């Protein structure tokens, strides 16, 4: 296909075309014309703006009348000449020139080092994902021996290659800029295309469209630095792919998500899990279902109104002779998350990385904001444990039944210690509430756990974690395994989902208890459960050692209740470990047996999750960390024996 440029009766030189003929083939005045066309197949080479010229170019010394010059302006080239036009034919020499401009362009692909580097990085990453900031992503499940990890079903590619750190960091930054769309448009479009082509087969939910949607729509990410999001993508693409899919209600391969762990603890009819759901989420029966949300809100208000006032309790113990030993104590109040001091403190909350994915046990930390759903104020040292310690200290027993090394505390100590404190004082200040002057030892120990004034060691955590922790710290099953109760759960998808939700929170609990980042009273670095529990333990030990000194000063008898407390606490947590492991093992067996013949997609999915939960347990046993730093007991012979 070509474009017509000119007609000429003389051809491209000085010749003449044949005489013109009519339809009958007879000669008529004039000559035939030759067409000059341009081949358009090469889009880079074209003739444009063709014009006729008669006055450009050289002339003879003696110029005949009617002479036409046959040259072209310097910006054009001659494509044809015509000597037969009337105005030029008179001179018998010379001719009119047909001149065109040329348009020549050649597209040359220059190598862009940014594009080349990114493409190479993507290809290498797809083959072996690497992590620039593995500290943020190593959960308790990945802190394993190499030979154990090599056999796991989890991604073992979180281990960063030290010699690639700089290149990997550049890759991370480039991906972050793509997510934020802060690159020049041509470069951005090219990089996005290369990224999408690389991930679409293995991680279809990591194409840039879904990453940007997540960044823009998920409250967990919309205010977060894009580099943090890029870290998560590059460090654990499988989990991130699964997470985004679940947000869309899908499995990674595009099926509808069969399970959902983001369901509320109370359904729209007000039915709650009486075995495991805290009272804060229960409604009173007999109310219309349409009032569920309103009722739950008022119930939450009533419950917090109750816990935001100190609660008076009485401890009673009968010795072997039937004599009663008793004292009164106060359980200090605490505020809900939204009522905590947000002016001078930046609270972080421990939540699930993906709340809807029942199997994703990984915890994440996010800045707490007023109105954040599904979180509660949590005591790292549960208040229920304080009462158990009172029983154990008076009886001189450990939860496991083992013989304590420091359990021989005279009953006289308990009879006198409150009076001594109130009469003589002698207690160190409680960090977080130095103005607390109550001389009752047990009131001081409850204050050390946290209060409306002493709030720095509280943790804001997901309600599921708080719920499970509260059950286990009473050495109770997370949910009843009685045949009729668990079968009632498993009869419905909703009931099964709730069990999966409780299993997830239980397996995640050791990770939660081991969160350790930042210094005392620093809530900006993270929830710091382990750090804050360590603070509380040290505060308790200090108060108990003050009590030891106070009693010895007046009765010349040494007691070791501080040492017994630490001994008891380690033993108690070992029993929590056993209870949690036992419950997890049993509940997974029950679920597997219930769904073993279920051929539905949901049944297959549940069996898969049971298998993965069991693998989680195999890789990392349930164990609450007890390697606390207690300077006041550094010379404790029990610790030396354990070391």
DRENVOKE-432337 format. One record per residue (C-alpha): x, y, z. Coordinates in steps of 0.001 Angstrom, whole numbers, plus 500000, padded with zeros to 6 digits. Layout:
BEGIN
XYZ...
//
This chain:
BEGIN
500000500000500000501408503386499034500669507087499089500456509083495846503108511785495760503012513294492218501944512985488584504543513581485850504403513480482067508179513245481931508980510531484394511709511025486943514157512367484400513874514238481120512009511627479076508470511880477800505627509502478418503500508187475571500839510311473942497557510333475664494818508097474226491070508039474533488904505052475453489010503875471830492799503864471848493116506868469538495710509561470205494428512776471695496289516027472507498529515669475550500582512933477097500036510183479604501028510715483248503154508547485441502211508115489102504841508441491762503912506652495009505626506072498356505788502636500008504156502986503419505336499650504813508148501346506692506430503581509215509730505171510093510380506500506552507842508750504835507509511545502216505275514409503280504162517887502161504867517396498440504806520584496291505673521744492761508561524164492223509722525985489040511951528674490461514459526805492564517780525606491283520450526643488769519737528393485470521741528558482178523700531690481380521249532417478604517857531463479961515253530730477255511826532167477561509548530007479757512476528103481288511528526222484497514144525412487087514112521825488311515627522219491784514121521806495280514453523839498465517100522533500897514491520950503184513034518851500375514112516258497841513019515806494209510763512830493587509815513687489954510343516215487121507853517306484496508987518922481219505627518632479474503576521059481460502506523971479285504391526627481170507670524703481020507433523003477588507890526287475685511618526502476462512235522948475257514638522505478186514222522400481944511191521225483852509022521622486917510190519737490008507985517772492421509624518177495825508731516485499112509877516689502667511121513517504281510116512252507705512598509725508997512472508246512472514053505174513932512859503676517236515852502465519154515384500494522368517929501817524812518745499704527834517387501215531048519485499988533980516575500415536402514307498251534284516995495657533678517922495508537360514297495218538411513590492488535888516608490514537079515591491010540712512053489810540048513265486688538264515703485865541072513075486548543727510469484331542081512970481462542108513956482092545732512125484785547714514467486683550014513831489073552871515413492466553516514063492811557031513703489296558352513619490539561969510054491704561424508881488403560039510573485635561971507750484221564037508068481524566629507364478942563921510494479840561958512980479983564823513890476372564307516870474204563568517746473989559901516962470301559651513489470874561071512804473817558818513902471929555733511064469475556203508375472036556940505533473123554728506203476732555639508184479114553536511832478777554472512852481631552211512705484265554919516441483935555418518064486876553697521269486556551750523763488868553391525759489513550226522598490636548457521397493118551071522064496282549056520525494951545859517610493493547762516992496799549514516910498572546144514409495972544937512283496630548001512342500388547457511438500007543787508473497796544647507356500288547310507433503106544743505387500993542368502773500366545054502658504090545817502744504943542065505443507566542598507576506695539553507454508420536166504512507040534202506443505310531357508836503649533805506017502767536189503946501119533461506927499083532279507878497891535760504282497054536674503947494974533515507132493057534320506052492537537943502582491319536984503941488929534372506371487497536915503918486923539786500634486111538066501236482353537874502603481681541373501036484565543299498037485841541320496836488051544186500122489954544243499598491701540917499880495441541347496142496046541120495459494050544287498466495427546156497292498981545525493733498111546511495015496671549772497115499770550429494197502093549732491359500226551423492751498256554363493044500387557543496059498296558512497959499525555450496534502833554279498658504871556710501653502554556615504879503277554741504794501450551362508234500020552132506745498084555066504148496615552747506838495773550197508751494024552987505774491811553717505331490985550036508965490116549423509564488313552708506550486033552636504760486189549292502790483016549967501182484439553095500584487838551505499030486186548449496806484142550722495917487169552803494807489322549881492827486415548465491040485945551775490178489648551929488383489116548630486698486056550088488799483723547952491376481003548341494753481556546631493571479521543628490426481621543227487775479496544943485360481072547382486883481081550881485158478239552765486108479426556260486087482875557799487726483812561091486648487447560986483089486542561994481881488288565157481882486321568377478138486861568640475928486222565614473087488422564398470641486509566611472664487200569710473920483622570057477322483499571688479905480926572555479139480541576248482170478291576745484786480666575510483410484086574604484066486725577279481055488289578918481759491544577136480406490041573914477327488303575336473837489705575165470900489082577362468431486542576003464919487547575051465919490681573106464973490970569424467835490154567080467586493585565464468802495081568733471910492904568894474398495618567981472749498175570242472514495679573108476114494590572681477258498202572819475326498847576031476527495567577491480109496530576696479516499824578459478045498077581514480904495620581731483565498312581469481668500423583981482072497501586345485754496820585669486672500514585841485927500483589569488082498584592093486486495328593167486631494188596789487428490514597351488113488274600309490622485445600509489738482553602817491939479589603700491379476790606216494392475053607703494615471385608661493025472147612024490058473862610396491163477323611475490339480122609065492935482451607600491468485335605628492149488832604388490528491381602119492056492821598993491187495073596061491353494126592391492336497350590680490288498733587815491487499314584281490245501259581281489226499892577869491573500665574946489745503794573785489922505279577299493656504782577727495868507838577539496379508513573821497651512056574273501043511221575746501324507591574624501223506014571191499672502621571756500353499678569502497905496786569206498660493098568697496317491811566022496263489015563487498017489779560237494966488466558413491913488236560611489770486402558065492254483612557274491726481018560000495080479382559433497238482501559394498442482467562997500945485252562452500463488282564656501025491820563532501295495169565280499392498261564262499018501707565767495859501685567876493214504193566926490026505158568731487319502786567616489646499978566498487434496868566427488000493531568169490682494647570628490766494758574418493021495970577211494984492916578311496948492151581487500189490340580603499925488832584096496298487728584382494418488882587459493026485373587954496580484136588514497048486369591544494346484463593456495943481145592462499263482410593780497664483291597119496345479729597413499694478231596419501740480489598719499637479694601786499499475967600994503153475815599920502319473879596765503009474082593045500400473619590334502207470572588969502277468842592341506066468959592441507795469739595735508696473442595845512154474581596787510850477741598451507404476662599640507958476611603403506344479970604214504864480141607749501162480956608085502173483597610591503656485606607739500247485837606060498533486669609348500859489584610072502098491026606781499085493272606093499221494795609585502987495310609344502658497102606037499868499349607227501626500153610520505225500510609358505233500824605578508572499940604056507508499202600488509268500588597443507294502739595047505413500935592301506653502198588928503729503691587078501981504752590289504539506079592796501731507714594772500167504372595694500691504188599482498381501317600450500163499112603009498173495964602147500664493681600379498001492035598245496561495369597137500056496404596130500531493211594114497271493807592265498330497397591609501552496047590097499471494167587527498096497455586221495398499975586991493830503150585668496895505000586934499548502349586366498693501518582758502065501425581009502346497642581157498959496942579622498786495477576130496092496187573575495431492891571884492977491066569672489944489840571567490527486241570432493989486190571984492725487771575185489836485332575282492023482235574846494640483513577266491994484157579912490744480582579646494170478986579719495347481057582680492647479344584716493925475999583377490596475466581625489906474078578169489719476818575567486359475336574602484571472333576014485452468966574512482431467252575999480898465117573283477519466794573100478942470326573155481647469884570547479318467951568254476833470807568473479603473087567232480706470822564406477187470393563054477346473880561551479891475728559480479646478669561872480420476456564842483385474876563064484695478289562075484573479325565727486601476295566742489165477099564056489246480664565339489978479469568880492626477031567633494354479810565713494440482096568750495716479272570965498591478383568648499446482093568359499523482642572133503214481747572735504185484187569999502052486846571664503589486125575072507042486363573513506610489753571831509664491695572899510572495025571393511433498306573009512138499539576505509966499890579570507044502298579168507735502570575439504451501665573774505412502970570342507758500114569483505166497372569792502899495511572226506000494114574012504091491471575952507206489712577196508916492980578086505883494212579993505372490889581766509031491031582774508422494517584181505450493286586205507339490269587548510171492507588715507699494881590367506059491951592178509400490488593258510442493870594626507244494200596675507539490631597986511174491167598973510116494323600813507583492168602661510278489594603480512486492304604998509564493816606892508580490466608425512147489448609266512778492810610941509863492321613344509876488558613879513487487645613179512479484922610733513498484793607094510918483914604435511415483400600702508068484297599219509647486277596347511664483261595260508619481043595701506607483375593475509043482984590571509284479232591164505498478961591235505052481128588125507416479050586004505701475893587183502277477413586520503168478355582949504429474815582379500945473612583319499418476130580922501690474718578216500489471200578978496825472209579086497029474076575768498906471237574060496447468674575372493437470703574236494904471401570794495782467753570262492349466544571303490292469137569450492176468537566188491517464797566476487810465431567006487567467807564037489501465459561766487272462516562679484118464575562183485105465687558674486990462576557530484248461468555117483080464931554093483767465268550343482599468865550078485031471670549352484502472942552893485254469518554355488433469197552316489474472688553376488924471932557076490960468722556809493736470679555162493674473245557960493778470519560609496850469094558884498505472516558786497695473222562436499277469901563365502352470862561382502489474150563280502450472210566539505136469833565308507413472665564279507068474607567512505689473164570710503395475339572797505702477020575283505268480348577017508719481920577442509950482112581038513507483338580527512854486551582423515530488952583587515114489428587359518176491292588710517027491090592346517205487286592161520417486961590189521996484988593031519038482605593230520489479074593532517426477662591773518276479638588645521886478477588860520706474871589027518555475397585924521359477096584045
//
